[in-house]
């Protein structure tokens, strides 16, 4: 399986969809912070995975997957995540949107016999 795709359990689970347009400032600082947030999120209870991409025009989408809304709230309240989020809003983004969705069904072109493997 392609490593860009999160390996997820059978639904239901939750997706936090973060769409943003970068302003182009401090690319190195942004990249380091983004990597740190992925590493930190992966340590949180209820974290399932992440998928992220960004185009040359600065528009990107990151989708993180979580077992529950409680897990999402705990991640939102995590002190380092909150600090980085606030910094990013002020220094790295022209615009952003965040959406939370419950995933009821999931399938793809490379279905596995055991989705929990």
C-alpha positions in Angstrom: 0.0 0.0 0.0 1.1 3.5 -0.8 2.6 5.2 2.4 0.8 8.5 1.6 -2.5 6.8 2.5 -3.4 6.3 6.2 -4.1 2.7 7.2 -7.4 2.9 8.9 -9.9 0.5 10.6 -13.4 -0.1 9.4 -15.7 2.9 10.0 -17.1 4.6 11.9 -14.4 7.0 12.8 -13.8 10.8 12.5 -11.9 12.9 10.1 -10.6 16.4 10.8 -10.1 18.1 7.5 -7.8 21.1 7.5 -7.6 23.1 4.2 -5.2 26.0 4.0 -3.4 28.3 1.8 0.2 29.1 2.9 1.5 32.6 2.7 5.0 31.4 1.8 6.7 32.8 4.9 9.2 30.8 6.8 8.9 27.5 4.8 11.6 25.8 7.0 9.9 26.7 10.3 6.5 25.6 8.9 7.9 22.3 7.7 9.5 21.6 11.0 6.3 22.5 12.9 4.1 20.4 10.6 6.4 17.3 11.1 6.4 17.9 14.9 2.5 18.0 14.9 2.3 14.8 13.0 4.7 13.1 15.4 2.9 14.5 18.4 -0.6 13.6 17.1 0.5 10.0 16.5 1.2 9.7 20.3 -2.3 10.8 21.3 -5.0 8.3 22.4 -7.5 7.8 19.6 -5.3 8.9 16.8 -5.7 6.7 13.7 -3.6 8.3 10.9 -3.0 11.3 8.7 -3.0 12.2 5.0 -1.6 15.4 3.7 -0.7 17.2 0.5 0.2 20.7 -0.6 0.4 22.1 -4.2 2.9 24.6 -5.6 0.3 27.3 -5.2 0.4 26.9 -1.4 -3.0 25.3 -1.1 -3.0 22.1 1.0 -5.2 19.7 2.7 -4.4 17.6 5.8 -6.9 15.0 7.0 -6.3 13.5 10.4 -8.3 10.5 11.5 -9.6 9.8 15.1 -11.5 7.2 16.9 -13.9 9.7 18.6 -14.9 13.3 19.0 -13.4 13.1 22.5 -10.0 12.2 21.0 -10.3 15.2 18.6 -11.1 17.5 21.5 -8.2 16.2 23.6 -5.9 16.9 20.6 -7.3 20.3 20.1 -6.6 21.1 23.8 -3.1 19.7 23.8 -0.9 22.6 24.9 1.9 22.3 22.2 -0.7 21.8 19.4 -2.7 24.9 20.6 0.5 27.0 20.7 1.6 25.9 17.2 -2.0 26.4 15.8 -2.1 30.0 17.1 1.4 30.7 15.7 0.4 29.3 12.4 -2.8 31.3 12.1 -0.7 34.5 12.6 2.4 33.6 10.6 1.9 30.9 8.0 -1.6 31.0 6.6 -3.4 33.4 4.2 -6.6 31.4 4.8 -7.7 28.2 6.4 -10.9 26.1 6.9 -11.4 23.2 9.4 -14.1 20.6 9.2 -14.9 17.6 11.3 -16.8 14.7 9.7 -17.9 11.3 10.8 -16.8 8.6 8.3 -19.6 6.1 7.8 -18.2 4.2 4.8 -14.8 3.8 3.3 -13.5 1.9 0.3 -10.7 2.2 -2.3 -9.0 0.7 -5.3 -6.7 -1.5 -3.2 -9.2 -3.2 -0.8 -7.5 -5.4 1.7 -9.0 -8.6 3.1 -8.3 -7.5 6.6 -8.5 -3.7 6.9 -7.0 -3.9 10.4 -3.8 -5.5 9.3 
